[in-house]
Amino acid sequence: MLKNKEYTNGQKTYKLVGNKLTYFFKNGKVKAEGIYENSLMEGEWKFYRETGQLWQVGNFKNGKKNGTWTRYDKNDKLEYLETFKNDKKVKKV
């Protein structure tokens, strides 16, 4: 269950609208966003650096990493791809 918290500057740590959950950095920029169902991360999620730059995109099933995860470096170039099944890494490219 999510606990409603704020950073010391008053910025909310997250916002839940329907089943879309968004986490924030202290500076107000989006940290992560995706679907939140039955108290679990579900489907595609995007994660960002504190600068707002896309860091990685991955998928969850029942709150566990499942499927392809893509990570980008600070120059927006593909750093690597990983594949997970039930939270266990099965392949890294």
N, C-alpha and C positions, 0 to 999 in steps of 0.2 A: 504494500500500500504506500502511496506517495505521501510524504509529509510536506506541508506547506511551509517552506522556508524562504527567507530573504537573505541576501548578502548584507553586510554591515552598512552599505551605502543605500539600502532600500530596494535594490534591484531584485526582482523575483528570481528564484533559481529555476523555475519551470512554469509552464502554462499548459493546461489540459483543456482542449475545446473539442467536445464530442469524444472521438477516439484518437485525435491527433495530439501527441505530446511533444512539446518543444522545451528543451533545456537551454538555459542561457549562461553565458559567462558573466562575471561581475560587471564588465563594461557594457552589458546589455546586448551584445552580439549573440547570435544563435550558436550554441554549442553542439546540439544534436536535435534531430527531429524525425518523427516517424509515428507509426500506428501503435497504440497501447490498448490491448484488449485483455480482459480477465486478469488485470494486474501484471501483464507480461508484455515485453516488446514483441512486435509481430510484423512480418513483412519487411519491406525495404526501409532502411534507416540511413540518414546522411549525418556525417560528423564533420565538424568544422574546426579550424584553428581559431585562436582568439582574434586573429586579424579579420576573420570572416571568410577566409579561403577554405575551399572544400578540401578535406583531409582524406576521408574514406567513405565508401558506400558499401553497405552490407545488408544481408537478410537474416531475419530471425524466424524461427518456428517454435512456438510454445516457449518463448523467452530464451532460446538457445541459438547460437550462430548456426545457420543452415544455408547452404548454397554459396554463391560467389561473393567474395569480399575484395574490393579494389581499393588500393591505397595510392595516394598521390604525394609527390614531394613538394617542397616549397616553391618549385618552378612550374607547378601544375603538370608535371610529367608523371606518367605511370611509374610508380615505384615497384609495385608487385601486385599479383593476383593470388588469392588463396581460395580454396574451396573447403567448406566445412560440412559435416553431417553430424547432427546432434551434438554440437559444440566441440567436435573433434576435427582437427585439421586432417584433410585427406590428400591435399595437393597444394603445392606452392609453385608459382611460375615467376 
